[in-house]
Amino acid sequence: MPGDEPASRGEQVEAAEREAAKKRLLEQAEAERVPVKETTQAVPDRRWRSDQR
């Protein structure tokens, strides 16, 4: 009796759904990922200078 396989069809379906959900989450995270270069690049903020005039 193999111990690696899920015992019932329901468990097989749940395992497949978990894998599909994990794949979707990883794909979404990759799509939303911001490159490191963009997060470390300094952007000048000049808004305060207009208030000082």
Backbone bond lengths (Angstrom), bond angles and torsions (degrees), N, CA, C in turn:
res aa  C-N    CA-C-N  psi(-1)  N-CA   C-N-CA  omega(-1)  CA-C   N-CA-C  phi
1 M - - - 1.467 - - 1.523 109.46 -
2 P 1.334 118.94 110.72 1.464 121.32 -177.36 1.529 111.35 -69.90
3 G 1.332 116.68 136.72 1.455 120.92 -178.37 1.515 113.02 -94.31
4 D 1.326 117.30 -9.78 1.460 120.30 -176.74 1.529 113.03 -79.82
5 E 1.323 117.12 -29.92 1.458 120.58 -175.21 1.529 111.05 -82.09
6 P 1.330 117.29 143.20 1.470 119.82 174.98 1.522 110.50 -59.88
7 A 1.331 117.24 146.77 1.455 121.87 -173.40 1.521 112.01 -71.72
8 S 1.334 118.27 -34.74 1.459 119.78 -174.83 1.524 110.84 -129.93
9 R 1.315 114.52 166.70 1.476 120.41 177.57 1.528 110.38 -61.86
10 G 1.331 117.45 -38.04 1.463 121.18 179.13 1.517 111.53 -60.14
11 E 1.329 116.10 -41.06 1.466 119.47 178.86 1.528 111.01 -67.67
12 Q 1.332 116.92 -35.70 1.461 120.21 177.23 1.524 110.28 -63.98
13 V 1.337 116.39 -42.47 1.465 121.02 179.18 1.522 110.14 -64.20
14 E 1.351 117.12 -43.66 1.462 120.39 179.18 1.526 111.44 -61.84
15 A 1.327 116.63 -41.89 1.460 120.09 179.43 1.526 110.86 -63.47
16 A 1.335 116.29 -41.08 1.465 120.38 179.10 1.527 110.25 -65.87
17 E 1.335 116.89 -39.88 1.463 119.88 178.87 1.529 111.32 -65.99
18 R 1.338 116.73 -39.17 1.465 119.95 177.87 1.524 110.97 -62.76
19 E 1.320 116.29 -43.01 1.464 120.11 178.82 1.528 110.89 -63.94
20 A 1.330 117.32 -41.31 1.461 120.94 179.46 1.523 110.57 -65.20
21 A 1.342 116.16 -40.91 1.470 119.79 179.25 1.518 110.40 -65.59
22 K 1.330 117.00 -40.66 1.463 120.81 179.08 1.528 110.03 -62.75
23 K 1.325 116.21 -42.57 1.467 120.73 179.40 1.527 110.82 -62.57
24 R 1.357 116.53 -43.73 1.470 120.07 178.78 1.524 110.80 -61.89
25 L 1.330 116.90 -42.90 1.470 119.98 179.89 1.526 111.18 -62.87
26 L 1.323 116.45 -43.10 1.462 119.81 179.58 1.529 110.92 -64.54
27 E 1.331 117.16 -40.73 1.468 120.21 178.60 1.522 110.90 -65.56
28 Q 1.333 117.00 -39.93 1.465 120.27 179.27 1.526 110.58 -66.59
29 A 1.328 116.88 -42.50 1.463 120.48 179.34 1.524 110.50 -62.70
30 E 1.311 116.86 -41.05 1.464 120.68 179.20 1.527 110.55 -65.12
31 A 1.335 116.93 -38.89 1.459 120.81 -179.62 1.528 111.22 -67.32
32 E 1.341 116.68 -32.90 1.462 120.31 -177.15 1.527 112.78 -91.21
33 R 1.337 116.56 -4.90 1.461 120.98 -175.93 1.529 110.62 -65.10
34 V 1.331 115.87 136.63 1.460 121.39 178.17 1.525 107.71 -99.61
35 P 1.321 118.52 128.65 1.464 119.75 178.78 1.522 111.50 -57.94
36 V 1.331 116.32 144.72 1.463 121.74 -177.35 1.522 110.86 -57.42
37 K 1.325 117.28 -37.49 1.465 120.68 -178.70 1.528 111.02 -57.23
38 E 1.338 116.50 -39.65 1.463 120.33 -178.84 1.527 111.98 -71.27
39 T 1.328 118.15 -30.67 1.462 119.95 -177.81 1.522 111.90 -81.41
40 T 1.336 117.28 -21.89 1.461 119.74 -177.13 1.521 112.51 -101.81
41 Q 1.312 117.36 -3.82 1.453 121.13 -177.59 1.531 109.63 -80.44
42 A 1.310 116.43 127.43 1.463 120.60 179.71 1.522 109.85 -75.46
43 V 1.326 115.50 132.92 1.460 120.95 178.08 1.522 106.84 -115.86
44 P 1.327 118.16 120.34 1.462 119.71 -179.13 1.522 111.28 -64.00
45 D 1.308 115.41 133.28 1.461 120.93 179.23 1.522 107.01 -111.52
46 R 1.315 115.87 103.95 1.472 120.54 -174.25 1.526 112.83 -100.55
47 R 1.339 116.92 6.88 1.469 118.86 -176.35 1.531 111.87 -60.48
48 W 1.331 117.61 -37.16 1.467 119.57 -175.96 1.522 111.65 -67.11
49 R 1.309 117.83 -26.14 1.464 119.92 -178.25 1.537 111.57 -66.65
50 S 1.320 117.95 -34.99 1.462 119.86 -179.46 1.533 111.01 -67.84
51 D 1.323 116.67 -26.00 1.469 120.14 177.93 1.521 111.59 -76.83
52 Q 1.328 117.63 -20.18 1.462 121.08 -174.32 1.517 113.18 -84.52
53 R 1.325 117.30 -13.74 1.475 119.74 -177.07 1.501 113.92 -74.26
